């Protein structure tokens, strides 16, 4: 296992994808993935980051297969592809370079301003309907954001990123997530107005999800920062989850169920319609894969990749 120490963090290069995230969002549903590595879903998740450093080479090999059928690829679905260590590792940049070369469509989801670094690639791809971006914005309140998402870009900075991307001709949607009852939920309409003003053309939302170890971590955060609201928040969460803290049922886990979930849905739908913001859930699927071409050059994995072990040899594993 190779280890690189940068500032106060250790970046662990091993098999897998981007696992762990320096942003430290307390609500992150990906936190339990660190338990699979025998690490803490708490501090370890934020400080020990697993990265597939040869992902661009593996992607090139995957796209070269005669059996490969091109469909939009989404980056940043599990953990953020533009977290701080990407500034030095440039893995996401390398992946985008391969996708641009092959004219392969891609959608990116992030809450980081670092995505602006790659506007040169994204704007060129967007001009061919091969790229779209979704920026996650949870709250407009910087005080809440500082504790809820301690090392992610501030809300105002994310709005500026939306504007910058939109002005570059890149389709930008916004994910208002998670919606937390009595904490970020009162901001639904103001958030939609702000992202519309910044240039977003679509929006969708996700209500708070508390799978596995995320549940106690979030409730500790709630007691520490909003003790007077903690019981009300959890009561509403349970109302939307059939009386439980969390229900993983695929049909309801994103938006919840029941009266309170329906009220959120109606508020969001009415406000988004008034502003002309369409749901962007299908935006990535509307990208153009018709011009896809397989890479002509497929480099060997090389010494740099092989040093990280066999776990690095499968891009999607």
TIKOL-836851 format. One record per residue (C-alpha): residue number from 1; z negated, y, x negated; residue in three letters. Coordinates in Angstrom, 3 decimals. Layout:
REM residues N
- seq,c3,c2,c1,type
- NUM,Z,Y,X,Ala $
...
***
This chain:
REM residues 317
- seq,c3,c2,c1,type
- 1,0.000,0.000,0.000,Unk $
- 2,1.096,3.288,-1.547,Unk $
- 3,-1.039,6.304,-0.826,Unk $
- 4,-0.291,10.012,-1.180,Unk $
- 5,-3.126,12.533,-0.864,Unk $
- 6,-2.107,15.927,0.476,Unk $
- 7,-4.769,18.529,1.249,Unk $
- 8,-7.570,16.720,3.092,Unk $
- 9,-5.434,13.917,4.492,Unk $
- 10,-4.216,10.546,3.257,Unk $
- 11,-0.738,9.548,4.329,Unk $
- 12,-0.434,5.785,4.414,Unk $
- 13,3.087,4.409,4.046,Unk $
- 14,3.372,0.989,5.608,Unk $
- 15,5.215,-0.913,8.319,Unk $
- 16,5.548,0.502,11.820,Unk $
- 17,6.736,3.895,13.032,Unk $
- 18,4.935,7.203,12.962,Unk $
- 19,1.477,5.883,13.922,Unk $
- 20,-1.286,8.455,14.124,Unk $
- 21,-0.927,12.213,14.416,Unk $
- 22,-2.515,15.119,12.587,Unk $
- 23,-2.381,17.342,15.667,Unk $
- 24,-5.583,15.671,16.849,Unk $
- 25,-5.022,16.104,20.598,Unk $
- 26,-8.093,14.573,22.204,Unk $
- 27,-6.140,13.301,25.210,Unk $
- 28,-3.410,11.509,23.225,Unk $
- 29,-2.549,8.201,24.893,Unk $
- 30,-1.305,6.870,21.520,Unk $
- 31,-4.784,6.842,19.961,Unk $
- 32,-5.401,3.128,20.742,Unk $
- 33,-2.511,2.181,18.424,Unk $
- 34,-4.843,2.778,15.486,Unk $
- 35,-7.168,0.061,16.771,Unk $
- 36,-4.307,-2.394,16.206,Unk $
- 37,-4.481,-1.458,12.508,Unk $
- 38,-8.258,-2.011,12.361,Unk $
- 39,-8.817,1.756,12.205,Unk $
- 40,-10.652,4.272,14.364,Unk $
- 41,-8.770,5.824,17.317,Unk $
- 42,-10.842,8.921,16.576,Unk $
- 43,-10.828,10.488,13.112,Unk $
- 44,-8.658,7.812,11.472,Unk $
- 45,-5.925,8.456,14.049,Unk $
- 46,-5.820,12.077,12.894,Unk $
- 47,-6.113,11.486,9.143,Unk $
- 48,-4.486,8.136,8.273,Unk $
- 49,-0.849,8.368,9.243,Unk $
- 50,1.473,5.377,9.073,Unk $
- 51,5.057,6.377,8.368,Unk $
- 52,8.238,4.346,8.017,Unk $
- 53,9.598,6.310,5.082,Unk $
- 54,12.922,4.447,4.958,Unk $
- 55,13.664,4.970,8.663,Unk $
- 56,16.968,6.848,8.015,Unk $
- 57,18.318,3.921,5.944,Unk $
- 58,17.173,1.384,8.538,Unk $
- 59,18.749,3.445,11.312,Unk $
- 60,22.050,3.542,9.433,Unk $
- 61,21.966,-0.252,9.126,Unk $
- 62,21.145,-0.644,12.829,Unk $
- 63,23.965,1.634,13.965,Unk $
- 64,26.426,-0.274,11.772,Unk $
- 65,25.892,-3.543,13.638,Unk $
- 66,28.894,-4.578,15.716,Unk $
- 67,26.530,-5.548,18.535,Unk $
- 68,24.984,-2.056,18.737,Unk $
- 69,25.727,-0.157,21.966,Unk $
- 70,25.043,3.607,21.681,Unk $
- 71,22.554,5.156,24.105,Unk $
- 72,20.417,8.260,23.747,Unk $
- 73,17.549,7.816,21.306,Unk $
- 74,14.303,9.698,21.966,Unk $
- 75,12.197,10.832,18.990,Unk $
- 76,8.530,11.742,19.360,Unk $
- 77,7.699,9.661,22.425,Unk $
- 78,4.635,7.964,20.927,Unk $
- 79,3.424,10.455,18.319,Unk $
- 80,4.972,13.747,17.257,Unk $
- 81,7.971,13.443,14.953,Unk $
- 82,7.249,16.976,13.682,Unk $
- 83,3.591,16.691,12.770,Unk $
- 84,2.601,18.505,9.535,Unk $
- 85,3.375,15.650,7.120,Unk $
- 86,7.041,15.783,8.201,Unk $
- 87,7.263,19.072,6.312,Unk $
- 88,7.146,17.119,3.053,Unk $
- 89,8.333,13.646,4.079,Unk $
- 90,11.420,14.867,5.993,Unk $
- 91,11.798,11.518,7.773,Unk $
- 92,12.820,13.091,11.073,Unk $
- 93,15.293,15.325,9.246,Unk $
- 94,16.828,12.257,7.614,Unk $
- 95,17.109,10.452,10.949,Unk $
- 96,18.842,13.468,12.496,Unk $
- 97,21.320,13.613,9.611,Unk $
- 98,22.321,10.002,10.278,Unk $
- 99,22.628,10.593,14.030,Unk $
- 100,24.743,13.700,13.481,Unk $
- 101,27.045,11.851,11.100,Unk $
- 102,27.519,9.083,13.681,Unk $
- 103,27.751,11.503,16.630,Unk $
- 104,24.915,9.652,18.314,Unk $
- 105,22.959,11.455,21.092,Unk $
- 106,19.286,12.222,20.560,Unk $
- 107,16.444,13.796,22.509,Unk $
- 108,13.311,15.122,20.818,Unk $
- 109,9.829,15.687,22.225,Unk $
- 110,7.419,17.854,20.236,Unk $
- 111,4.679,20.462,20.325,Unk $
- 112,5.438,21.657,16.799,Unk $
- 113,7.271,24.767,15.642,Unk $
- 114,8.537,22.738,12.669,Unk $
- 115,11.474,21.619,14.807,Unk $
- 116,12.979,25.075,14.166,Unk $
- 117,13.711,23.911,10.607,Unk $
- 118,16.356,21.543,11.984,Unk $
- 119,18.143,23.992,14.258,Unk $
- 120,21.243,23.770,12.068,Unk $
- 121,21.663,20.099,12.974,Unk $
- 122,20.434,20.337,16.557,Unk $
- 123,22.597,23.321,17.494,Unk $
- 124,25.726,21.627,16.128,Unk $
- 125,24.906,18.441,18.033,Unk $
- 126,23.992,20.341,21.202,Unk $
- 127,27.413,22.000,21.152,Unk $
- 128,28.834,18.493,21.601,Unk $
- 129,26.236,17.519,24.233,Unk $
- 130,24.545,15.227,21.725,Unk $
- 131,21.071,16.806,21.471,Unk $
- 132,18.328,18.126,23.754,Unk $
- 133,14.692,19.042,23.192,Unk $
- 134,11.509,18.914,25.249,Unk $
- 135,8.547,21.018,24.106,Unk $
- 136,5.104,19.983,25.349,Unk $
- 137,2.861,22.839,26.486,Unk $
- 138,-0.531,21.983,27.941,Unk $
- 139,-2.159,25.369,28.415,Unk $
- 140,-1.580,29.084,27.864,Unk $
- 141,-5.241,29.600,26.940,Unk $
- 142,-5.595,29.666,23.126,Unk $
- 143,-9.344,28.964,23.318,Unk $
- 144,-8.789,25.752,25.280,Unk $
- 145,-5.873,24.771,23.039,Unk $
- 146,-7.958,25.159,19.870,Unk $
- 147,-10.348,22.409,20.977,Unk $
- 148,-7.950,20.310,23.060,Unk $
- 149,-5.111,20.239,20.477,Unk $
- 150,-6.825,21.505,17.316,Unk $
- 151,-3.965,21.260,14.808,Unk $
- 152,-0.945,21.651,17.077,Unk $
- 153,0.962,24.931,17.338,Unk $
- 154,-0.746,27.577,19.464,Unk $
- 155,0.595,28.076,23.004,Unk $
- 156,2.268,31.399,22.160,Unk $
- 157,3.940,29.800,19.144,Unk $
- 158,5.321,26.976,21.268,Unk $
- 159,6.758,29.472,23.738,Unk $
- 160,8.443,31.201,20.809,Unk $
- 161,9.899,27.857,19.745,Unk $
- 162,11.305,27.348,23.254,Unk $
- 163,12.938,30.769,23.045,Unk $
- 164,14.308,30.181,19.528,Unk $
- 165,15.841,26.833,20.444,Unk $
- 166,17.307,28.167,23.688,Unk $
- 167,18.866,31.144,21.902,Unk $
- 168,20.489,28.691,19.464,Unk $
- 169,22.222,26.989,22.393,Unk $
- 170,20.017,23.894,22.416,Unk $
- 171,19.036,22.634,25.909,Unk $
- 172,15.249,22.972,26.147,Unk $
- 173,12.977,21.431,28.715,Unk $
- 174,9.198,21.667,28.836,Unk $
- 175,6.655,18.961,29.474,Unk $
- 176,3.560,20.393,31.163,Unk $
- 177,1.204,17.677,30.113,Unk $
- 178,-1.346,16.520,30.523,Unk $
- 179,-2.464,18.303,33.658,Unk $
- 180,-6.271,18.135,33.576,Unk $
- 181,-8.038,18.916,36.871,Unk $
- 182,-10.085,22.142,36.761,Unk $
- 183,-9.184,22.680,33.059,Unk $
- 184,-5.413,23.167,32.772,Unk $
- 185,-4.474,22.440,36.383,Unk $
- 186,-5.117,26.033,37.589,Unk $
- 187,-2.358,27.198,35.195,Unk $
- 188,0.527,25.179,36.660,Unk $
- 189,2.367,28.123,38.211,Unk $
- 190,1.698,30.520,35.318,Unk $
- 191,2.848,27.931,32.798,Unk $
- 192,6.105,27.370,34.630,Unk $
- 193,6.718,31.111,34.820,Unk $
- 194,6.052,31.462,31.074,Unk $
- 195,8.403,28.660,30.024,Unk $
- 196,11.114,29.946,32.355,Unk $
- 197,10.785,33.397,30.816,Unk $
- 198,11.066,31.817,27.345,Unk $
- 199,14.380,30.177,28.214,Unk $
- 200,13.523,26.643,29.325,Unk $
- 201,15.902,25.280,31.933,Unk $
- 202,13.930,22.229,33.052,Unk $
- 203,10.347,21.026,33.335,Unk $
- 204,8.297,18.019,34.290,Unk $
- 205,4.615,17.099,34.179,Unk $
- 206,2.212,14.232,33.497,Unk $
- 207,-1.358,14.059,34.756,Unk $
- 208,-4.171,13.118,32.385,Unk $
- 209,-4.067,9.500,31.201,Unk $
- 210,-7.198,7.836,29.782,Unk $
- 211,-6.239,4.367,28.492,Unk $
- 212,-8.680,2.287,26.472,Unk $
- 213,-10.453,4.257,23.719,Unk $
- 214,-9.029,7.583,24.896,Unk $
- 215,-11.428,7.545,27.851,Unk $
- 216,-14.770,7.836,25.968,Unk $
- 217,-13.287,10.256,23.442,Unk $
- 218,-12.029,12.563,26.170,Unk $
- 219,-15.281,12.390,28.121,Unk $
- 220,-17.225,13.316,24.973,Unk $
- 221,-14.918,16.306,24.524,Unk $
- 222,-15.393,17.239,28.170,Unk $
- 223,-19.197,17.158,27.902,Unk $
- 224,-19.101,19.199,24.688,Unk $
- 225,-16.769,21.959,25.928,Unk $
- 226,-16.990,21.963,29.730,Unk $
- 227,-20.338,20.360,30.631,Unk $
- 228,-20.565,22.309,33.890,Unk $
- 229,-17.201,20.921,35.034,Unk $
- 230,-17.322,17.449,33.515,Unk $
- 231,-18.391,15.580,36.647,Unk $
- 232,-15.905,17.404,38.866,Unk $
- 233,-13.079,16.706,36.424,Unk $
- 234,-13.802,12.978,36.255,Unk $
- 235,-14.251,12.751,40.030,Unk $
- 236,-10.757,14.201,40.513,Unk $
- 237,-9.311,11.941,37.815,Unk $
- 238,-10.756,8.923,39.649,Unk $
- 239,-9.386,10.158,42.959,Unk $
- 240,-5.912,10.082,41.419,Unk $
- 241,-6.482,6.641,39.864,Unk $
- 242,-7.667,4.620,42.872,Unk $
- 243,-11.347,5.108,42.030,Unk $
- 244,-10.966,4.109,38.363,Unk $
- 245,-10.934,6.208,35.210,Unk $
- 246,-7.407,4.918,34.548,Unk $
- 247,-4.822,2.708,36.196,Unk $
- 248,-1.912,1.599,34.020,Unk $
- 249,0.329,0.721,36.971,Unk $
- 250,3.807,1.820,35.861,Unk $
- 251,4.729,3.336,39.218,Unk $
- 252,1.770,5.747,39.326,Unk $
- 253,0.399,6.237,35.823,Unk $
- 254,2.353,9.424,35.075,Unk $
- 255,1.608,11.356,38.278,Unk $
- 256,-1.304,9.512,39.844,Unk $
- 257,-1.721,8.800,43.557,Unk $
- 258,-3.654,10.091,46.542,Unk $
- 259,-4.195,13.492,48.110,Unk $
- 260,-4.988,15.380,44.918,Unk $
- 261,-2.004,13.943,43.058,Unk $
- 262,0.221,14.911,45.979,Unk $
- 263,-1.123,18.488,45.920,Unk $
- 264,-0.234,18.766,42.230,Unk $
- 265,3.209,17.346,42.911,Unk $
- 266,3.869,19.845,45.693,Unk $
- 267,2.621,22.829,43.679,Unk $
- 268,4.766,21.856,40.709,Unk $
- 269,7.837,21.142,42.830,Unk $
- 270,7.633,24.444,44.745,Unk $
- 271,7.030,26.578,41.649,Unk $
- 272,9.759,24.838,39.621,Unk $
- 273,12.281,25.177,42.462,Unk $
- 274,11.495,28.882,42.847,Unk $
- 275,12.229,29.407,39.154,Unk $
- 276,15.293,27.166,39.062,Unk $
- 277,13.660,24.681,36.703,Unk $
- 278,15.071,21.207,37.222,Unk $
- 279,13.225,18.037,36.307,Unk $
- 280,14.322,17.032,32.805,Unk $
- 281,13.425,13.364,33.009,Unk $
- 282,17.116,12.436,33.033,Unk $
- 283,18.265,15.122,30.588,Unk $
- 284,18.327,12.777,27.594,Unk $
- 285,20.416,10.266,29.559,Unk $
- 286,23.022,12.950,30.294,Unk $
- 287,23.908,13.319,26.625,Unk $
- 288,27.344,12.225,25.420,Unk $
- 289,27.593,8.923,23.533,Unk $
- 290,31.366,8.580,23.922,Unk $
- 291,32.185,9.921,20.438,Unk $
- 292,29.875,7.515,18.611,Unk $
- 293,31.230,6.140,15.329,Unk $
- 294,29.564,3.568,13.136,Unk $
- 295,28.463,4.640,9.657,Unk $
- 296,30.988,3.780,6.967,Unk $
- 297,28.450,3.588,4.147,Unk $
- 298,25.398,1.346,4.438,Unk $
- 299,23.198,1.738,1.342,Unk $
- 300,20.864,-1.045,0.179,Unk $
- 301,17.238,-0.569,1.100,Unk $
- 302,16.493,0.259,-2.543,Unk $
- 303,13.370,0.191,-4.630,Unk $
- 304,11.684,3.092,-2.836,Unk $
- 305,11.860,1.273,0.485,Unk $
- 306,10.984,-2.199,-0.843,Unk $
- 307,7.780,-0.931,-2.431,Unk $
- 308,6.324,-0.498,1.058,Unk $
- 309,6.593,-4.180,1.913,Unk $
- 310,8.361,-6.403,4.423,Unk $
- 311,6.941,-4.495,7.382,Unk $
- 312,9.404,-1.702,6.595,Unk $
- 313,12.488,-3.852,7.167,Unk $
- 314,12.601,-3.555,10.961,Unk $
- 315,13.365,-0.134,12.374,Unk $
- 316,12.317,-0.852,15.943,Unk $
- 317,9.547,-3.371,15.164,Unk $
***
